[in-house]
Amino acid sequence: MIPTLFASRVGRLALIGCALAGLGLARAAVPAPYAAPPVAAVGTNTVADVELRVARPPVAPCVVPLFDTREFVGEEPARFDYAPPAGCKGPWAKVVIEADYAVSAGRQYDRTAMIDVGGVNLYFGTTMEPRQNIAPQWHVERDVTDYQAHLSQPHRGAAWLVNYVTDVYTGHVTGRARLLFYPATERAPAVASAPFIAPLADAPRRMDVDTPRLATRLNFPANLERLYLDVLAEPQGADEFWYACVDDRLAGDGKQQCGGGAWREADVWVDGQRAGVVPLFPWIYTGGINPYLWFPAPGIQTLNFEPTRVNLTPFVGLLTDGRPHEIALTIHGLRRYFLVTGTVLGWQDASSQRVNGALTRNTLAEPQPQVDISRLKPVGEGQLQGDTLTTVARQYEIAGWLQTSHGRVETRLSSSIRFANRQDFAVNGKNEVWRVDQATSLDQLEQVIDAAGLRTQHLQARWPLVIDTRSSGDEGSQDQHHRLEQGLWSLRTVTDPTGARRWLETDYTVKPDLNVTVDMKSHRSRKATGTSQVRLQVRDSDGGCYDRSVRVVDNAVASTTDACH
């Protein structure tokens, strides 16, 4: 979702080849070092993507195929043997995973795709849904340079994509993937990546009410200096629509209304102590609400989730005693299940045999969602009338110190999370209205004080979601109008001990609007018409700019505009 560390301009920007083509395109160059995706030509009805690719150093990469094109059928993953590139020794300037997926024309659900090497997740996303005459193909990539110490050794690997082909669900899904290693040069030096890498499990884990916790015990290096955890938690089943869930008292049997309320978060634990929070971004998969909302422009990060990096450095002083320590994940509000991965990254003090320190402050407590259902009541099977409001306000501080070879280092983390989800339900005969107005805001400040002075990283982010659905008809056929607004804005600011500041701002919005007739027995859509507006804007303190907009009319690209000049 939103990495804690400041993202350089040469990385794929969160929120996790510029060929100019098509009529109606403003032909403005996308400045380096942003790596823009290809421009979707006018009339494209398969995939139109605005999310940035990973910018690369100007050197030929060493390529390691992970698996060649293969079809995914059933539940067994595609397993492979991984070995680092021969004759291309690290450390490297950059390491990138690339994957290409496709689904044949027909009918098929959106599916989850994951790629691991030695238990470390390198890719996590979902697939496009096809249509009778639409066979989407798409490309994804992710900067995995921080994992290069792990990738410098052979491992067993696996790619998951569970798919079933039947007489009804006829879409065949195929994929391939490779790793690209960019040798270090004078212009692009090797990155000081984490030497200690450990996954929380040897494969993605399903977390449900029977297995609500993912944990591992690790022996950390005695000279550990900085520690982070990359987290990806994907909601499934009824939890996929957690932003539309209601209080358990109104959820019934859960078939029509999911329970657990409208708040979910992943919680990080160190030796049984709360250590971090991951508020979930409301990913909407391409089958979400109605598939025609996402042709050809999917929602934010739908095809390529961004992991959240949680800073655990204040706890390092507790972990360098040579004993095993537990790192764990739980999901607040879990009802059906989540697919979860986690990767521990540790940086070490090469000039010390052992680093000592202590945790000095931790005010992180159990979340306390406030739910008002006083104006909401059941009025029929699976129907509600009125409105409900869920709010969460969290503020906490975590701090610790370490005595290192370069002196005492103090790390102070402060975080504020604000969340509100209002849902309105109205039923009047054959007419129904459902509206979600959700807003999440995050304010995180990291302060590091050492002999050089004070360094800070400040992240401000917000992600609003509006869903407005209106339907009329009966159990045989319904006319539906869906309007959505999904956003992700963030501003990251880094200040060094001299007071010099660098910043990076992103603003990503997706606004589909759809009119459709739905056969309620087959759940097939017809007469689908509408529009969508997608825009990603990125600017930084070095004068960098990326600003791409895609306009969709009746499920095909009408225009693409690059607005940076």
N, C-alpha and C positions, 0 to 999 in steps of 0.2 A: 504494500500500500504506500506508506510514506517512510522511506529510509531515514533513520536518525542522522546519519552522517551526511554532510553537505555533498551533493552530487556535482561532480565536475561537468563541464559542458560537453565533454567527449563521451559521456555515458548516455544510455537510453534513459530518458527522463521518466520519472514515475508518473503514474497516474493515468501497479506498475505499472539511397540512390534516387535521386530526384529526376525522373524522366518526365518532361513536360508533355502532356498529351491532352487532347480533348478540347472541344469548343467551349467557349465561355470561360476559359481559364485566364486569370490575370497572371501573365508570365513574369513574375518577379522571382529572382533567384533566392533560394533558401541559403543564408550565409553559413559557411563552415564555422565551427566544427559540428553543428547539428546535422544529424543524418536523417533526412526526410524519407518517408516511405514513397514508393512510386505513386504517381498521380492516377487516380481512377478515371478512366475515360468516360465521357458522357455516354449514357446508356448502360453502364455497368450495373448488373443486378445480382452479382455474386458477393463480392467483398469490397468495401471502400473503407480503408483504414487511414487514420490520421496520426496514430501513435508513432513516436520517433523510434527509429532503429538505433543500434549501438554504433556510434562513430568509431572509426578504427585508426590506428597509427598508419603512416604511409610506408608500409613494408609488407611484403608477401607473407601470408600466414602459413603455418604448418597445420595441415588438416588431418583430423582423426575421425573417420566415420564411426558413428555409434551403432546405427542399424540402417540398412538399406530399405527402400520402399517395401512396405508389407501391409497386408490387411489385418485389422484388428477385429477378431471375432471371439465372442465369449469373454471369460474373465481372466484367462491366463495372460500375463504380461509378455512382451517381447524381451527376452533375456539376451544379454550380450556380454562379451568379455572386453573390458576396457584396458588399454595400455597407453601411457603417455607417448607423444610423438618421438619416434626414433630419430636420432641425429638433430634434435631441436630442443636442447636442454634449457630448462628454465633457470632462474625466474624470468617470467615473460612480462612484456609491457601491458598486454591485455589478453584475456581469454574470453571467448564468446561462444555460447551455444546457439545453433540455428536449427530450426525444425520446420518442415513443410508438411501440411496436412491437407486432405481433400476428402469430400464426401460425394458420392454419386447422386445423380438426380433420383428423386423418389420421395419417400417419407422416412424420417428418422428423428429420434430425440436428439437434443444437445447432449453431448457426452463430456466427461472429464478426462483430460489428458495430463499425464505426469511423466517426467523422466528423472531417474535417480542414477547416480554413480556411487557405489559403495554406501548407499543409504543417504547420501547428501543430495537433496533435491536441486536440480538444475533448471527445471521448467515445470510450470503448473498453470493450467488454463482450461477452458472449455471450448467446444467445437461449434461451428456454424450449423444451423439446421438447413437441409436442402428443401427444394420444392419439386414438383413433378417435372419441371423443365429447367431447374436451376441446380447446378452442381458446383458448389463453392470450393475454391482452393485458397489457402492462406499461408502466410509465412510469419513465424514468430522468432524472436531472438532475445537473449538476456546476457548481460555482462556478469560473468562468474569469476572475474579475476581474483576476488578475495578468497576463492576456494582453491587457488592454484597449488598450494602445498598438498592438499588432498589429491588433486589431479596429477601430481607428479609421481604417483604410485599406481600400480595396476589394481583394478577392482573388478568385481562383478557389477553389472549394471542391469537396469530394467526400465521398460517403458510401459506404462499402464494406459489403456483406453478400452474400457469395457463396452462392447457393442453387440447387439443381437439383431440378426436379420431374419425377418419372418415374411409371411405373405402380406402383412399390413405394413410393417416397418422395413422397407426395402433398401434403405440407403447403406452402401458399403463405405467404410471409413478406412483410409490408408494414411501412412505417415512415414517419414524418414527424418534422421537427425545426425548432426555432426558437431564436433568441437573444433574451433579455430584458435590456434595459439600464435600470438604475434611476438616475434623475438624482440628483445630489448635493443634499442639503439641509442645513440647520443641524443637524438631529438625526442625519442620516446623511451625513457629509462624504465627499468624494471620497477614494479610496484611493490612496496613493502607490505605484502599481504600477510594474513594471519598464519603463523606457523602451526597453531593448534586448531584442528578442525575435528568436530565430532557430531554425528547425527544423533537425534534423540531416539531413533529406532532404525532398524535396517531396511524399512520400507514405510510408505505412508500408512498411517494408522486410522482406523475407524473409531471415533469416539462417540459412544452412545450412553444410555442410562445404565447399561451393564458394565461398560468400560469407560467411565467418565474422566479418566486421567491418563495422560501419557507422561512417563517419567523414565529417566535413566540415571545411573550412578557413574560418575566419572572421577578419575584421578587427574587433577590438574597439575600443570608444571609448577614447580616451586618458585620459578621466577616470572609467573604470570603477572602482567601489568595492566592489560585492558581486556574486557570480556563483553561479548555481545551474543544475542540469540536472534537468528532470523526465523520468523514465524510465518507460516501460511496455514490458514484455517478456512476451509471451504464448506459452507452449509449445504446440506442435502436433505431430501425428503421434505417434510413440512418446514424444516428449518431454512430451506432455500429461500422461502418467502418470509423470513423473520420480521422484515419491516412491515408486514401485513398481519402479524400475529396479534392475538388479543389475550387478555387475562384468562387463566385456566378456568375461572368460574363461568366464562362465556364460550369456551372452546368446544363444548359438547364432547363428542367422541373424537374430535380432531380431524374428521374426514372433510368437513366443510370449512372450519376455522381452526388454524393452528394455535396451539397454546404456548405458554411460556412468556407471553407479553412481547412487546416490540423492541426489546433491548437485548443485544448479545455482545459479549466481549470475550476475548481469550485472556486468561490470567497466567502469568509466569510466576513460578515458585522456585526459591533456592533453599534447600534443606527445610522445607515446610513453611518457609516465611514468604509472604507476598513480596514480589520483586519487580513486577511490571505489568502493564495493561496494554492490550491491543484492541482498541475499539474497531469494530468491523466496518469495512466499507460495504455498501449495499450493491454488490455485484448482481447484475441481472443477466442471466444467460439468454441465448437466442431463442429459447422456447418460452421465456418468461412473459406472462400476461397474454401476449399474442405474438407468434413468430413474425408476422408481417411488420411489426414495429421495428425489426432489426435487419430488414433487407434494404440495401446491402450494407448499412452502417451499424455495427454492433454497439452495445453499450460500453461504458468506460471500463477498460481492462478486461473485458469479457473473455477475450482470446488469450490473454497473457497477464495473469495476476502478478502484482508487485508484492514481494515479501515485506513485512514490517521488521525493522531492526530495533531490538530492545537493548538498551545499554544496561549491563549488569556490573559495570566496573566498581561501583561502591561496595559490592560484596566480595571483591577479590581478596581482601585481607582475611576473610574467613575460609578461603579455599586453597591456600598454599601450604597446608600442613602435611601433605603427603597422604592424607586419608581420602577415601571416596566420599563424594558429595553429590546430592541429588538435585537435578534440574528437572522441572515438571511443568506441564501445561494442563489447564482445565478450561472449560467453556461455561461461562455464566449464562443461564437461560436455556441450556441444552435440552431439547425435547426428542427429536428423531436421531440424527447423527451428523457429524462433521468428519471430513477427511482432513487430516492434520499432518504437517511435517514441521520439523524444527532442526536447525543446524547451529551448533555452538562454534563461535569464532573467538580465539584467544591470541592476543599479541603478547610477546615476552620481552623482558628486560635482558638483553644479551650480555650485559656487563655485570649481572648479578646471579649468584647461585640460588638465592632465595629472597623473595620480596615479602616484607611484613606490613601489616596494616590492620585496620578495623573499620567496621560499619558504625557510623556515629549517629545516624538519624534515619528513621523509616516510618512515615506516617500513612503509608498506603494501607487502606482498610477495605473491608467487604463493600461492594457496591450496594447502594440503596435506591433502586428505582422507585419512583413515586408514580402510582397508577390511579387515575380517577376514572371509574366506570359508572359514576352515579347517574349519568345521562344516557346510558346505553343499555338496551334490553333486547332479548330474543323476541322475534315476532313470527317466526315460522321455522321450518326445517332448514337449518343452515343460513338463516337470515337474521340480521341485526338492524336495529333502528336507534339512531341517536349518534353520540360521539364519545370518544375516549381519548384521554391524554396521558402519555407516559413521558416522564422527565427524569433526567439523571444529571447530577452536578457532583463532579469529583475534583478534588484538589489535594495534592500530596507532594511530599518532599522526601528524597532519599539522598544520603550523603555518606561518604567514606574517605579514608586517606590511606596512602601507601608510602613506605619508605623505600626508595629505589636507589639505583646507582647514581642517578642525577638529582637526588634530593627528595624532599617530601612533596607528594602530589596529592592534592585534594580534588575530589570530584563531587559536584553538587548537582542534583537533578530536581527540577520542579516541574510539575505538570498540572494543567487544568483541562478538564473535559466537560463540555456542556452538550446535552442531548435533549431533543424534544421530538415526540412523534404524536401527531394528532390524526385520528382517523374518524371520518364522518360516513355514516351509513344512512341511506334513505330508501324506503320501499313504499311505492304507491301503485298498487295493482300490479301491472306487468312492467312497470318502470322501476329500475333500481339505479342508485347512485352510490359509488364508493370513492372516497378521496383520502389520500395519504399526503400529509404535509410534514416532512421530517427534516430535521437540521442537526448536524453534528459539528461541533467546533473543538479544535485542539490547540493548546498553547503549551509548548515545551521549551524549557530553557536548560541547557547544559553548560555548566561552568567548570573549568579546569584551572586550578591555581598551582603553579610550580615556580621554580627559581626564575623562569623567564617572565612571570607575571600572570595575568588573567586572560584566558581564551574562552570565548563563548560560542555556542551554536544555538540559534533561536529558530524554532519552527512554529509557524502559525498556519493552520489549515482549517478548512471547512468543506463539508460535502452535503449539499442540500439534495433532497429528492421529493418531487411532487408527482403523484399519480392521480389522475382524474379519469374515472371510468364510469360511463353511463350506458345502460342497456335497456332495451324494450323488446318484448316478445314473449314467447312461451317456452315450454320444455322442448319443443320441436325445433324452433329457429329463433335467433335473436339478432337484432341490429345493435351493434356496439360501437361506441366512440371512446377511444383511448387517447389521452394526452399525457405525456410525461415530460418532466424536466429533471435531468440528472446532472450534477455538477461536482467538480473537484478542483478546489483552489488551494494553493499553498505558496508560502513565502518563507524561504530559508535564508538566514543571515548568519554569517560567520565573522567574528571579530577577533583579531590577533592581539598580542600584548602591546603593540604599538598603537592600537586604536583603529587600524585599517580595517575596512569592512568590505565584504563581498556578499552579494545576494543573488538569489535565483527565484524567479516568480513563475508559476504555471497557473493557467486558467483553462479548464477543460469542461465543455458543456455538450450535452446531447439532448436534443428536443424533438422526439418523434410525435406525430399526430396522425391517428389512423381511424378511418371509418370502415367497418367490416361487417358482413353477415356471417354468422356462425351456425352451422348445423349442430345442435346440442347433443345429438345422439352419436355422431361420428367425430365431433369436435373438429371438423374441417371448416376452414375459412374460405369464403368466396366474396367476390365484389369488394376486394380490398383496395382502397384508395387513400391517399394521404400524402403527407410531407414529413421531412425530417431535416433538422439543421444540426450539424456537428462542427465544433470548432475547438482547436487546441492552440493556445497562445503561450509562448515561452519567451521570457526576457531575462537578462542578467546584467550584473554590474560591469561586465566587460564590453557591453554594447551588443551582445549576441541577441538574435531575434529569430523566432520561428512562429508563424501565424498562419495556420491552414484551416480553411472552412470547406465543408462539403454540403451541398444542398441536394436533397433527394426529393423527387416527385414521383408518386405512384410506384415506389419500390425500385427506382432506377436513378442513377446519378444524373442530375440536371446541370451541375456546374461544380468546379473546384477552384478555389481562390487561394493564392499565397499572398499575404498582405504585407510582408516585411519588405522595406525598400531601403 
